[in-house]
């Protein structure tokens, strides 16, 4: 009996580790992480793919996946393999528009498991399609014009860190805050005694659709130069403390130079961790650990834009969701209803883009976009939207 079980286990391992056939169709998906959970569900439940491997125990939170489905095309037994390399909206648009061959992917024959023991590596093959929270013309990669299908609605919230008295942010406050990097707390509370306490701008990096959407929505534009601060934390969640803040260092992304302060956090999850932190005695420094000329330690607060999932994580860790322009619906149904009816404006569309796909790859693109469009991708079906907009941060109209 023991030998029988060993044989079965060995056969199962071989089945999952069998290299892909040269005839197997491989489709690569890049771009936004905003709806990777919904995409995972659509592939496995809606389109019948088997999740073979992912780099996270929670597949909906993984950036790298391998899915497989026997399609018998063109030969009996041939598979279609779907691979993902999620990063950010802007990078996804660039990858498809420029045919980049620098993204990392799990191997076609990745070791089965969540998490898998296989390691993503660069493959000299471009992504076939990408998800983006923003229109192509909101990025710096406007050519060539990509084919674009809107498949869902992405919801966002403004968040303030643990212990903050801030309850709301307006577009005007956001414009001034992110242009300078800081504002007196009195701008938010109306109390003259709060003039000396500072509020600092936290946020995402230039690859992020959350960044593009928040800046477009508040009137800063889709690609402004801003000042954002990065904190250093002590402790572990949910009990972390900010020990210093400093402007994000100058950086280069997409081959574009970004000056000091104009960078940001590469993931919403890490930004959510920052927001779930207290900030009672924080020095402001020119760079991490650089004390010369620092602003003396004092009580500070921070605000940041986050997607609803990351906002929920931040709240669990102690942060507070604040209103946007006077609207602060509860998470879930109330928020969805206000977006559907036009009273809450901090949202964008989820787009799926490609650059001239044909044949079986185009058929897959049509299949996944059709399935996502007719489900509640992001919690709101497109058919339920009573309003619409035609650009990121643009005016909202009745359909």
C-alpha positions in Angstrom: 0.0 0.0 0.0 2.9 2.4 0.9 4.5 1.7 -2.5 1.1 2.4 -4.2 0.8 5.8 -2.6 4.4 6.6 -3.4 3.7 5.7 -7.1 0.6 7.9 -7.2 2.4 10.8 -5.7 5.2 10.4 -8.2 2.8 10.4 -11.1 1.1 13.5 -9.8 4.4 15.3 -9.6 5.3 14.3 -13.1 1.9 15.5 -14.4 2.5 19.0 -12.9 6.1 19.2 -13.9 5.9 18.0 -17.5 7.5 20.6 -19.7 5.2 22.6 -22.0 4.9 21.3 -25.5 6.4 23.4 -28.3 2.8 23.6 -29.7 1.3 24.9 -26.4 0.0 28.4 -26.7 1.5 30.8 -24.0 -0.3 34.1 -23.3 1.4 36.6 -21.0 -0.6 39.2 -18.9 1.1 42.3 -17.4 0.0 45.5 -15.7 -2.2 46.6 -12.8 -2.6 44.6 -9.6 -5.9 46.3 -8.9 -8.1 43.4 -9.9 -5.8 40.4 -9.9 -8.1 38.6 -7.5 -11.0 39.0 -9.9 -8.9 38.0 -12.9 -7.8 34.9 -10.9 -11.4 34.0 -10.3 -12.4 34.7 -13.9 -9.7 32.4 -15.2 -10.3 29.6 -12.9 -14.1 29.8 -12.5 -15.3 31.6 -15.5 -12.9 30.3 -18.2 -12.0 26.9 -16.7 -8.3 27.2 -16.3 -6.4 25.4 -13.6 -4.1 27.5 -11.4 -0.8 25.6 -11.4 1.4 28.0 -9.5 1.5 31.4 -7.8 4.1 33.3 -5.8 1.7 33.9 -2.8 -0.3 31.5 -0.6 -3.2 33.8 -1.5 -3.3 33.6 -5.3 -5.5 36.7 -5.5 -2.6 38.7 -3.9 0.2 37.1 -6.1 2.0 39.0 -8.8 3.1 35.9 -10.7 0.9 33.0 -11.8 0.8 30.1 -14.2 -2.6 28.8 -15.3 -3.1 25.8 -17.7 -6.0 24.4 -19.7 -6.1 21.6 -22.2 -7.5 23.1 -25.4 -6.4 20.4 -27.9 -5.4 23.2 -30.3 -3.7 22.7 -32.7 -3.0 19.1 -31.6 -4.7 16.7 -29.2 -3.4 17.3 -25.7 -2.0 20.8 -26.4 -2.5 23.3 -23.7 -3.1 27.0 -23.4 -0.8 28.4 -20.6 -1.6 31.8 -19.1 1.2 33.6 -17.2 1.1 36.9 -15.3 3.6 39.5 -14.3 1.7 42.1 -12.4 3.4 45.4 -11.4 1.6 48.7 -12.2 -0.7 50.2 -14.7 1.8 52.5 -16.4 4.4 49.8 -16.7 1.8 47.5 -18.2 0.9 50.0 -20.8 4.6 50.6 -21.6 5.2 46.8 -21.8 2.5 46.2 -24.4 3.0 49.5 -26.4 6.8 49.0 -26.7 6.9 45.2 -26.8 9.3 45.1 -23.8 11.2 41.8 -23.3 12.4 42.7 -19.8 9.6 41.4 -17.6 10.0 38.4 -15.3 7.7 35.4 -15.5 7.4 32.1 -13.8 8.5 29.2 -16.1 5.9 27.4 -18.2 6.5 24.3 -16.2 6.6 26.0 -12.8 6.6 23.7 -9.7 2.9 23.3 -8.7 2.0 25.1 -5.5 0.8 28.3 -3.8 3.4 29.5 -3.1 5.5 27.8 -5.8 9.2 27.2 -5.2 9.8 28.3 -8.8 11.4 31.7 -9.2 10.3 34.4 -11.8 13.0 35.2 -14.3 13.3 37.5 -17.3 12.0 36.0 -20.6 12.9 37.6 -23.9 9.2 37.6 -24.9 6.8 40.6 -24.7 3.5 40.7 -22.8 0.4 40.0 -24.9 -2.0 42.1 -23.0 -2.1 44.4 -19.9 -4.6 45.6 -17.4 -4.5 49.3 -16.5 -6.5 51.5 -14.0 -6.1 54.4 -16.4 -6.5 55.3 -20.1 -3.4 55.0 -22.3 -3.4 58.7 -22.9 -3.1 59.3 -19.1 0.3 57.7 -19.3 3.5 58.9 -21.0 3.3 56.0 -23.4 0.7 57.3 -25.9 1.9 55.5 -29.1 1.2 53.3 -30.7 -2.5 53.4 -29.9 -3.5 50.2 -28.2 -6.8 48.3 -28.5 -8.7 49.0 -25.3 -11.6 47.3 -23.6 -13.1 48.7 -20.4 -13.9 45.7 -18.1 -14.7 47.1 -14.7 -14.6 49.9 -12.2 -11.8 50.5 -9.7 -12.7 52.1 -6.4 -10.3 54.2 -4.3 -10.2 55.9 -0.9 -8.2 58.6 0.9 -6.7 57.4 4.1 -5.0 59.1 7.1 -2.6 57.5 9.5 -3.4 56.1 12.9 -4.3 58.8 15.5 -5.0 61.5 12.9 -7.9 63.9 13.5 -8.4 64.5 9.7 -11.8 63.5 8.5 -11.9 64.8 4.9 -9.8 66.0 2.0 -10.9 68.2 -0.9 -9.4 68.5 -4.4 -7.9 71.9 -3.5 -6.3 70.6 -0.3 -4.8 67.6 -2.3 -3.4 69.9 -5.0 -1.6 72.1 -2.5 -0.5 69.2 -0.3 1.1 67.2 -3.0 2.6 70.2 -4.8 4.5 71.2 -1.6 4.6 67.9 0.3 3.1 69.4 3.5 0.3 71.5 4.9 -0.6 72.8 8.3 -3.2 70.5 10.1 -5.4 73.6 10.5 -6.1 73.4 6.7 -8.0 70.2 7.5 -9.5 70.9 11.0 -10.2 74.7 10.9 -8.5 75.0 14.3 -6.0 77.8 14.7 -4.2 75.8 17.4 -3.3 73.2 14.7 -1.2 75.6 12.6 2.1 74.3 13.9 1.3 70.6 13.3 2.2 69.4 9.8 0.4 66.9 7.5 2.6 65.2 4.9 1.9 63.7 1.5 2.4 59.9 1.2 1.7 58.0 -2.0 2.6 55.7 -4.8 5.3 55.7 -7.5 4.9 56.7 -11.1 4.0 53.1 -12.2 0.9 53.2 -10.2 -2.6 53.6 -11.5 -3.7 54.8 -8.1 -1.2 57.7 -8.3 -2.3 58.7 -11.8 -6.0 58.5 -10.9 -5.7 60.4 -7.6 -3.7 63.2 -9.2 -6.0 63.4 -12.2 -9.1 63.4 -10.0 -7.9 66.2 -7.8 -6.8 68.4 -10.7 -3.0 68.0 -10.5 -2.9 66.3 -13.9 -1.9 62.8 -14.8 1.9 63.2 -14.6 2.7 66.1 -12.3 5.9 66.7 -10.4 5.0 66.3 -6.7 6.6 66.0 -3.3 5.9 62.8 -1.4 7.5 61.5 1.8 8.7 58.0 2.8 8.7 56.9 6.4 10.9 54.6 8.4 9.0 52.3 10.7 9.7 50.5 13.9 7.7 47.6 15.4 5.5 45.2 13.5 1.9 45.4 12.3 -0.5 46.3 13.7 1.7 48.2 16.2 4.1 50.2 14.1 5.6 53.7 14.8 7.0 56.2 12.2 10.5 57.1 13.4 11.4 59.5 10.6 10.2 60.8 7.2 12.2 62.0 4.2 11.4 62.9 0.6 11.6 59.9 -1.8 15.1 59.9 -3.4 15.5 60.9 -7.0 15.0 57.9 -9.3 14.7 56.7 -12.8 11.7 54.7 -13.9 10.7 53.7 -17.5 13.9 55.5 -18.6 12.5 58.8 -17.2 14.2 60.8 -14.4 12.1 61.7 -11.3 13.5 64.4 -9.0 13.7 64.1 -5.2 10.3 63.8 -3.7 8.6 62.8 -7.0 9.0 59.1 -6.4 6.7 56.9 -4.3 5.9 53.5 -2.8 6.0 50.6 -5.3 3.1 48.7 -3.7 -0.2 49.6 -2.1 0.3 47.0 0.6 3.5 48.7 1.9 1.8 52.1 1.7 -1.1 50.6 3.7 1.4 49.6 6.3 2.8 53.1 6.6 -0.7 54.5 7.1 -1.4 52.0 9.9 1.3 53.6 12.0 1.4 56.2 14.8 3.5 59.4 14.4 3.8 61.2 17.7 7.5 62.2 17.5 8.8 62.2 14.0 11.8 64.2 12.6 11.8 65.3 9.0 15.1 64.6 7.3 16.6 65.2 3.9 17.3 61.4 3.5 17.0 58.3 5.6 19.1 58.6 8.8 20.6 62.0 7.8 20.2 64.2 10.9 22.1 67.3 9.7 19.6 70.1 9.3 16.6 67.9 10.2 13.3 69.4 11.4 13.0 68.5 15.1 10.9 65.5 16.1 7.2 66.5 16.5 3.7 65.2 16.1 2.9 64.8 12.4 0.1 63.2 10.3 -0.1 61.8 6.8 -2.6 61.2 4.1 -2.5 58.9 1.1 -4.7 57.4 -1.7 -5.2 53.7 -1.7 -7.3 51.1 -3.5 -10.2 49.8 -1.4 -8.5 46.5 -0.6 -5.3 48.2 0.6 -7.4 50.8 2.4 -9.1 48.0 4.3 -5.7 46.6 5.3 -4.6 50.0 6.5 -7.8 50.4 8.6 -7.2 47.0 10.2 -3.8 48.3 11.2 -5.1 51.5 12.8 -5.6 54.0 9.9 -8.8 55.8 9.1 -10.6 56.2 5.8 -11.5 59.9 5.3 -14.1 61.5 3.1 -13.3 62.9 -0.4 -14.8 66.2 -1.2 -17.4 65.7 1.5 -18.4 62.2 0.6 -17.4 59.3 2.9 -19.7 56.3 2.2 -19.1 53.1 4.2 -17.1 50.4 2.4 -19.0 47.9 0.3 -22.5 48.5 -0.9 -22.8 52.1 0.1 -19.5 53.1 -1.6 -20.5 51.1 -4.8 -23.9 52.8 -4.9 -22.4 56.3 -4.6 -20.1 55.5 -7.5 -22.8 54.1 -9.6 -25.0 57.1 -9.1 -22.3 59.8 -9.4 -22.1 61.3 -5.9 -18.6 59.8 -5.1 -16.0 60.6 -7.7 -12.7 58.9 -6.7 -12.9 55.9 -9.1 -11.5 54.9 -12.5 -12.2 52.2 -15.1 -10.2 49.0 -15.4 -8.9 48.7 -19.0 -7.5 45.6 -20.8 -5.2 46.6 -23.7 -3.3 44.8 -26.5 -1.3 45.8 -29.5 -2.5 43.9 -32.6 -3.3 40.4 -31.3 -4.6 38.0 -33.8 -5.8 34.4 -33.9 -6.0 32.3 -30.7 -4.5 35.1 -28.6 -7.1 37.6 -29.8 -9.8 35.0 -29.1 -8.5 34.7 -25.5 -8.5 38.5 -25.1 -12.1 38.7 -26.3 -13.1 35.9 -23.9 -11.5 37.3 -20.8 -12.7 40.8 -21.4 -16.2 39.7 -22.2 -16.3 37.6 -19.0 -14.9 40.3 -16.8 -17.3 42.9 -18.3 -20.4 40.9 -17.5 -19.3 40.1 -13.9 -18.9 42.4 -11.0 -15.2 43.1 -11.6 -14.2 45.3 -8.8 -17.6 45.0 -7.1 -19.5 47.0 -9.7 -20.9 45.6 -13.0 -20.5 48.1 -15.9 -24.2 47.6 -16.7 -25.0 48.9 -13.2 -23.3 52.2 -13.7 -25.8 55.0 -14.1 -22.9 57.4 -14.9 -19.8 57.5 -17.1 -16.7 59.5 -17.7 -14.4 59.7 -20.7 -11.0 60.5 -19.2 -9.2 59.9 -15.9 -10.4 62.5 -13.5 -12.8 63.8 -16.1 -16.3 65.1 -15.7 -19.0 62.5 -14.8 -22.1 62.3 -16.9 -25.4 60.4 -16.8 -25.3 57.5 -19.4 
